[in-house]
Amino acid sequence: MRNAAISEAPSATSPATADDPAEAEACPICRGAGFVRRPYPIDHPRFGRAEPCDCVLQEREDQRRERLTRLSNIGALARFTFASLNPAGRSGGDPSFPAAIAAARAFAEDPRGWLVLSGPSGTGKTHLAAALANRAIELGRPVLFMVVADLLDHLRAGYDTDDETLAFDRIFDQVRNAPLLILDDLDGASGTAWAREKLLQVINHRFNLALPTVITLAAPPASLDPRLATRLLDPSLSRVVTLGRAGDAAYQEVGGMSRERLAPFQFSSFETRIPGHREEERLSLEAALEAARRYAEDPQGWLVLVGPNGCGKTHLAGAIANRALARGRSVFFAVVPDLLDYLRASYMPGRELPYDELFDRVRTADVLILDDFGAQAATPWAQEKLYQVVNYRHVSRLPTVVTSDRSLEELQSANPRIVARIADPRAGAVIAILAPHYHLGRGAPGPSPARPPRRPR
């Protein structure tokens, strides 16, 4: 990233000096930055805002476009324009995409307030943001495009360098005061607590001054840190545009539960009266069926189904998935051991679906089914990846169905952090199915029948 700090405009009798002779030669006022903050009174509407330097106002149009492109940090995304967008969305069939294009075009023509583009990976958010940036450059407007993960890296590195052009204060000031700032993938970078706090300071500064800002993120803005969410959702400043699911993302699976295999799993075909079952076993099946039906009508938070292999847990999870698909929601059905294997393999170069994109799809699916939880290899890596998925969905209250043939006590012993999320009574319900394997009878192992089923809230 080229780091050209916004300069304070000097007085007419006090020309600027520069530590960098090349920058001073380029312009003694702005030192090559192209923009200055002029000494307006504090009550002036332009107070604190960056304005073009005199050298910018005098340059030719082709020179201006080349300079703006160089300073924008747009890089290879310069090829992303409104003309190259598919009006139906990146993968086609997204009814929300034409409205998103219109909003981005309007913002590029007249950048005021904030534009927030929200939607899962693959819906075209970055293309829209880049097209907006490139249109602003065409119109002669300055813009700074930053992927948030890269920005946090720049800020961290700024403390460990003697290079003035990379110093933290210079980068931080440039980002905070850019005339138009685009922050791509706001929720896709973890960073340290320090880096996240610096990012919040950038957001807060731009919010207070109502500086034009475009933000893209995968999760709904309401699921972010409340300090960020309140700013992104402020109706007086921000417009939020939600993009639909990617065209091929309505149903995804890892572990072999294809749409053809999923189709027979319906509530109507779930048997609760099976010859040889005891009364308490039949009642547990009926309670599980009723809980799953209620959950499918209004999926929120967690539904955890525990019971022996073959007792019907996957059938009920599949029925919930089919109901969600019928109502136009996206579903990710993952057999947990296979999911972890797939995530490990996605680190390898040349994979069709990179790790970050796959992980993001799992985390942000409208409805996530985690089938056969507890059977995964308990490596630290596997536990950490599962915890990241579970914690994200717990905080965001995204609908998640978990099935396991282990008791909560067994799961708690192996995965205490995860169970603290999925068994949180404030976020959902745990249903224990006491019936044995449909074909094998009571010889099949399963969780202790001592835990009664709890109906969902």
VENWOLIN-V585272 format. One record per backbone hydrogen bond with DSSP energy under -0.5 kcal/mol. CO is the residue of the C=O (numbers start at 1). NH is the residue of the N-H. E is the energy in kcal/mol with one decimal. If there is no record, write none. Layout:
CO/NH/E  CO/NH/E
This chain:
2/4/-0.8  3/5/-0.7  7/37/-2.1  11/14/-1.2  19/21/-0.7  20/24/-2.4  21/25/-2.5  22/26/-1.8  23/27/-2.1  27/31/-1.8  30/33/-1.5  34/53/-2.4  35/7/-1.9  36/38/-0.6  36/51/-3.0  37/9/-2.1  38/40/-2.5  41/44/-2.0  44/47/-2.0  46/49/-1.9  49/38/-0.5  51/36/-2.7  53/56/-0.7  53/57/-1.8  54/58/-1.2  56/59/-1.0  60/64/-2.5  61/65/-2.4  62/66/-2.0  63/67/-2.4  64/68/-2.9  65/69/-2.4  66/70/-2.0  67/71/-2.4  68/72/-1.3  69/73/-0.5  69/74/-0.7  70/73/-0.6  72/145/-3.3  74/77/-2.0  75/78/-1.6  76/79/-1.2  77/80/-1.9  79/81/-0.8  82/85/-1.1  85/87/-0.7  86/89/-2.6  88/94/-2.7  93/95/-0.8  94/97/-1.5  96/100/-1.5  97/101/-2.6  98/102/-2.2  99/103/-2.2  100/104/-2.3  101/105/-2.8  102/106/-2.4  103/107/-2.0  104/108/-2.3  105/109/-2.0  106/110/-2.0  110/112/-1.0  113/213/-1.7  114/239/-2.1  115/117/-0.5  115/215/-2.5  116/118/-0.6  116/241/-3.3  117/217/-2.1  118/243/-3.3  120/123/-1.4  124/128/-2.2  125/129/-2.6  126/130/-2.8  127/131/-2.7  128/132/-2.4  129/133/-2.2  130/134/-2.8  131/135/-2.2  132/136/-2.2  133/137/-2.1  134/138/-2.0  135/139/-1.7  136/141/-3.0  137/140/-1.8  144/146/-0.6  144/182/-2.9  146/184/-2.8  147/151/-2.4  148/152/-2.6  149/153/-1.7  150/154/-2.6  151/155/-2.5  152/156/-2.4  153/157/-2.7  154/158/-1.7  156/159/-1.3  157/160/-1.7  158/161/-0.5  158/168/-1.4  162/164/-0.7  163/166/-1.6  164/167/-1.1  167/171/-2.1  168/172/-3.2  169/173/-2.2  170/174/-2.1  171/175/-2.5  172/176/-2.4  173/177/-2.0  174/178/-0.7  175/178/-0.7  180/144/-2.6  181/183/-0.5  181/214/-2.8  182/146/-3.1  182/184/-0.7  183/216/-2.3  184/148/-2.6  185/188/-1.3  192/196/-2.6  193/197/-2.0  194/198/-2.1  195/199/-2.2  196/200/-2.2  197/201/-1.9  198/202/-2.0  199/203/-2.5  200/204/-3.0  201/205/-2.5  202/206/-2.3  203/207/-2.3  204/208/-2.6  205/209/-1.7  206/210/-0.6  206/211/-2.1  207/210/-0.8  210/113/-0.6  212/181/-1.9  213/115/-2.3  214/183/-3.0  215/117/-3.2  216/186/-3.1  217/119/-1.9  220/223/-2.2  221/224/-1.8  225/228/-1.7  225/229/-2.8  226/230/-2.4  228/231/-0.7  228/232/-2.5  229/233/-2.0  231/234/-1.0  233/235/-0.5  234/237/-1.5  234/238/-3.1  237/114/-2.4  238/240/-0.5  239/116/-3.1  239/241/-0.5  240/242/-0.5  241/118/-2.7  241/243/-0.6  246/249/-2.4  250/331/-2.4  252/333/-2.7  254/335/-2.8  256/258/-1.9  258/262/-2.4  259/263/-2.1  260/264/-0.5  262/265/-1.9  264/266/-1.5  266/269/-0.8  267/270/-1.4  269/271/-0.6  272/274/-0.9  274/277/-2.1  278/282/-2.4  279/283/-2.6  280/284/-1.7  281/285/-1.7  282/286/-2.3  283/287/-2.5  284/288/-2.2  285/289/-2.5  286/290/-2.4  287/291/-2.5  288/292/-2.5  289/293/-2.3  290/294/-2.4  291/295/-2.3  292/296/-2.4  293/297/-1.5  294/298/-1.3  301/400/-2.5  302/429/-1.3  303/305/-0.5  303/402/-2.4  304/306/-0.6  304/431/-3.4  305/404/-2.0  306/433/-3.2  308/311/-1.6  310/438/-1.8  312/316/-2.1  313/317/-2.4  314/318/-2.8  315/319/-2.2  316/320/-2.1  317/321/-2.1  318/322/-2.6  319/323/-2.2  320/324/-2.2  321/325/-2.5  322/326/-2.2  323/327/-0.9  324/327/-0.6  324/329/-2.5  325/328/-1.8  330/367/-1.5  331/252/-2.4  331/333/-0.5  332/334/-0.7  332/369/-2.9  333/254/-2.1  334/336/-0.7  334/371/-2.7  335/338/-0.6  335/339/-2.6  336/340/-2.3  337/341/-1.8  338/342/-2.5  339/343/-2.5  340/344/-2.3  341/345/-2.4  342/346/-1.8  344/347/-1.5  345/348/-1.8  346/355/-1.0  348/351/-1.1  352/354/-0.6  354/358/-2.3  355/359/-3.1  356/360/-2.1  357/361/-2.1  358/362/-2.1  359/363/-2.4  360/364/-2.2  361/365/-0.8  362/365/-0.6  366/399/-0.6  367/332/-2.4  368/370/-0.6  368/401/-2.8  369/334/-3.0  369/371/-0.8  370/373/-0.5  370/403/-2.3  371/336/-2.7  372/375/-1.3  377/379/-1.6  379/383/-2.6  380/384/-2.3  381/385/-2.4  382/386/-2.4  383/387/-2.4  384/388/-2.3  385/389/-2.0  386/390/-2.9  387/391/-3.3  388/392/-1.9  389/393/-2.2  390/394/-2.2  391/395/-2.6  392/396/-2.1  393/397/-0.8  393/398/-1.9  397/301/-0.9  399/368/-2.0  400/303/-1.8  401/370/-3.3  402/305/-3.3  403/373/-3.1  404/307/-1.9  407/411/-2.5  408/412/-3.0  409/413/-1.9  410/414/-1.7  411/415/-3.4  415/419/-2.6  416/420/-1.8  417/421/-0.6  418/421/-1.2  418/422/-2.4  419/423/-2.3  421/424/-1.3  423/425/-0.5  424/427/-1.9  424/428/-0.8  427/302/-2.1  429/304/-2.6  430/432/-0.5  430/454/-1.7  431/306/-2.5  431/433/-0.6  432/434/-0.6  437/441/-1.9  440/443/-0.8  441/437/-1.0  441/444/-1.3  445/309/-0.7  448/451/-1.0  450/452/-0.7  453/455/-0.5
